[in-house]
Each structure stands twice: as C-alpha cells, then as structure tokens.
Amino acid sequence: MQNVSCPSCGAPVQFKSHASVMAVCEYCHATVVKDAEGVKDLGKMSSVLEDYSRIQVGTAGRLGQRSFTVVGRIQLRYSAGMWNEWYLLFDDGGSGWLGDSSGMYVVTTERELGAAWPPFDEIRIGKEYAFGGGRYAASERRVADCIGGQGELPMRVGAGWQARVADFRSGTGFATLDYSDGEQPVLYCGTAVTLEEMQCQLLREDEQIKESAGKYRGHVASLECPTCGTAISYLPGLTSHIVCQSCHTQLDAASPQVQVLAKGAALEHVSFTLPLGATANINGNEYSVTGAMKRRDGEGTAWSEYLLYSTRAGFLWLVETTEGWSRALVMHDWPAPVNPDASQLVVDKQGFKREYGYAARVEYAAGAFNWRVTVGDEVQVVEFAQGQTRLAAEFTPEELTWSRSTPVAYDQITAWFGQQATRLAARTPPGLPVKLETMAKNFMVAIVLMNLIPLIFNTGGSIGWVLFGLAAIYLPSQFIGGGVPKE
C-alpha cells in the first residue's frame, strides 16, 4: 500500500495496488495520477452516480481460492444504457474486473490474446469465434463513454475516454475483447457469477441504498418529467431510460440532470393489468413494477411485459398474453449451441426444440427501463421449448440475450399483487371466459328444449306460465360473459 497526498486538496490518497496508476480523491474528486516523477493532478473526475448496486468500494469476496477487495470503479454509458466496472485487487497481488450490469455480474482477468482474434468492426452478433484458447459466441458490441470514476484504477480515464469493447459468451464462460487502446485488443476472460457465489461481504444495505441512490455529490436527480411535470419513479444508475407515462417524452436519467431525449408522439392511452409502482413479495423479496410495455409480432398478436426490480434479487419480467402469465429471467448460463438459428439447444443437460421465430415490435412503453426503449424498436425473437419451460433469444445487430420463462398461475398473480392489479378483479383467467360461456349457454338451451316437450301434449291455459318460465331460464344465458372485458 502507498499513501500520497492529493495535489489538489492535500487529503490522503491510498494506492492499495502497486499496479494502480490513478486514483480519485474522495474529498475533492481530483484525478491523482502516479508515475515515476511522483503524483499529478489531472483535474476533476466526474462523480459516479450513486445507484442501486449493492457493491461498493471496500466490498470483499472470494472467487474460487482467491480472496479479493473492490478498490475502485468506473461508470460507462453507451447508446442503450449504462453499467459499472469494479476494479478488484486479489490477495495474491493480482487484479481483475467485476462487471455489474442490471444485476448481472461477471468477473474477468487479463489473459494472453494469441494470434487469432476478430477486428472490432467485423464482429457479428451470434457468430462463434476462436481466440485465447477457447470458442465463444459474440453477445454484444458497443462503444461507451466514461461518465464517472471512484477509488483507484489501473489506467488513466476521464472526460473523453471511450471504451470500445465486444463481449462473448460460452455457457457461464465470459470473455471481453477491449479495443480501447488500438486495433489489437486486450483479452479479459472469466465467468458469470452471483454475489452469493462470491460470498460477498460489506455490501450496501437496503436503507443505505435508498438514502444515497440518485445523488451526484449530494444532489438528488430530478424525479419530475421536465415536459409535463409528472412524477416518475426510476432506479438511478439502473433504469437509465425513462418514458413518461403521461406525455410519452423520452428521458435520459443517467446524468446529474434528467435530460429530454425526444418529445413523445401523442399515443392512445393503453391500460395495463399491473400499474407502474405496484409492489409484490415474490419468494421473500420485495419487488416493484418500474416499467411496462406492449409488444406485437408480425401476425398482429399483442402481449404485455412488465419489468420488476428488487434491491436484493435484481430484475425479473412478468409477461401477460392471452394464454396466461409467465415469469422470465435473463440467463447467465447460456445454452449450447448459442446460435439462435439452431433447431435444438441443450441447457442443464435438457434438450429444447425450436418452436417459433418472429419479429417483436414495441407498440407502447411507459415507466423506467434498464436499457433505452422506444416505440418502434424491433428485435428478432427465437423461442425454444421443453415441457412448460421456454427459452427465448432476442437479438439485434448489436446485442444478443437469452431468457428462460416458466408459467405463473393466475391465482399466483392475484396473491402477489392483490388489489393493486385492478383489472384482475374484473377478469377470469385467460382462456376460461369463452369456454364457460359456451358451456352455460348450451346447458340453458338444453333445459329450454326439455321444457318444450309438455307443450306438444298440453296446450291448455297453463301455456302462458310455461312460456314465462322458459323465458326466465333462457334470456339470462344471453348475457353470460357480458361483464368480461374483451381484449
């Protein structure tokens, strides 16, 4: 460990790793660079946005047989969102990175590149590449800006510094080719992990997160739409893109001041079964609905998707279709083969068969999302099934993601959300109204026909009462199901 004085304010600055070349003074936010001549002040470094991440500088954990401590981080923003890169110092003197994006974590360390690697501009999403002694499928390619720094770091970053990176997956294996310093990349390899697997300690508590989230240097980011003034709930640092539910203005929330991206077009109001802000206790974790959107495929079939967030369990999706509800989680253990054009996949030694391929288009969106969503956005979707479990690949020319979904019973949704799901109270489970209505009407008609039999043999004075009774039986059947809303 090396202790120096900040050239700007004189406060003590610690370099825990001899490999670190810069640190951000926690008092004045000056960028302190260490070189052979001593330390220099390169000016102010933008503060990181205090977000909902449970990780902080000082968090400790264990990866395999190696213990580590988080000593710094940088925040990066690209066209579709933002993420954190936490700098790790291992107890054996080595270093690495912990990528933290929307509650998904990967740990990587620098590896030898080798002779075979693809040029940045030629990387194609979903295609497999061989480099660094392994085979990986390209999952994402992006150019990101550094928007903040904290603690100590192994390279000089600051205003104007960009990261040109491509990510690759193979099961839980993960690799990044970093082209930030030139055409020949630096290779980082590792694995997808969870905080529980790493036995992390000194994580931020829920109350600590709530108190600091949304603050740049103590200033709370605006929670009001600058166009219409509507109050908007969002998760600073995680839900970096907002669509105002009132005027549909698109907002960029990943900055000290919420910035208007585009004034939303006037859209027809769309109602959702789960309102924004609705809360639920799912498997012991408190979730809230942060975003909702309507999607439609090329054949005209529409469905609703709800983004939920928990400070302890991260993100999950609830999907509502005419066939019922399902719960979907983004996968950190990818299938093999990863190519969505395959006819069969294997996950956890189970085979999944390809069923559908279609384009999904965003018809409406409201609330806060952890990536940039706009009406008209379109992705290609390929679905695979094994029993009631489904896998879905969603891909664009820049990104490929996999999710796993399972059915959720209608009664379970009502148990989770109760009276908050106002539309559920007026509905019966999807698929039942038409069947029950048809059965009831057929039963009523059968009773009417049976009561016609006496009329054939008896046309006396009682016929009026018989007709009155038949009407009392038959007419109500014509209104069965009338109270069920039609989608």
Secondary structure as UniProt FT lines:
FT   STRAND          2..5
FT   TURN            7..9
FT   STRAND          12..15
FT   TURN            18..19
FT   STRAND          22..24
FT   TURN            26..28
FT   STRAND          30..35
FT   TURN            36..37
FT   STRAND          38..44
FT   TURN            57..58
FT   STRAND          60..63
FT   TURN            64..65
FT   STRAND          66..78
FT   TURN            79..80
FT   STRAND          81..90
FT   TURN            91..92
FT   STRAND          95..101
FT   TURN            102..103
FT   STRAND          104..111
FT   HELIX           120..122
FT   TURN            125..126
FT   STRAND          128..131
FT   TURN            132..133
FT   STRAND          134..153
FT   TURN            159..160
FT   STRAND          162..170
FT   TURN            171..172
FT   STRAND          173..178
FT   TURN            180..181
FT   STRAND          186..193
FT   TURN            195..199
FT   HELIX           206..212
FT   TURN            213..214
FT   STRAND          215..216
FT   TURN            217..218
FT   STRAND          219..220
FT   TURN            226..228
FT   TURN            236..238
FT   STRAND          241..243
FT   TURN            245..247
FT   STRAND          250..252
FT   STRAND          259..262
FT   TURN            276..277
FT   STRAND          279..282
FT   TURN            283..284
FT   STRAND          285..297
FT   TURN            298..299
FT   STRAND          302..310
FT   TURN            311..313
FT   STRAND          314..321
FT   TURN            322..323
FT   STRAND          324..330
FT   TURN            340..341
FT   STRAND          344..347
FT   TURN            348..349
FT   STRAND          350..369
FT   TURN            375..376
FT   STRAND          378..386
FT   TURN            387..388
FT   STRAND          389..395
FT   STRAND          399..408
FT   HELIX           410..417
FT   HELIX           418..420
FT   HELIX           422..426
FT   TURN            430..431
FT   HELIX           432..457
FT   TURN            461..462
FT   HELIX           463..474
FT   HELIX           475..479
FT   TURN            480..483
//
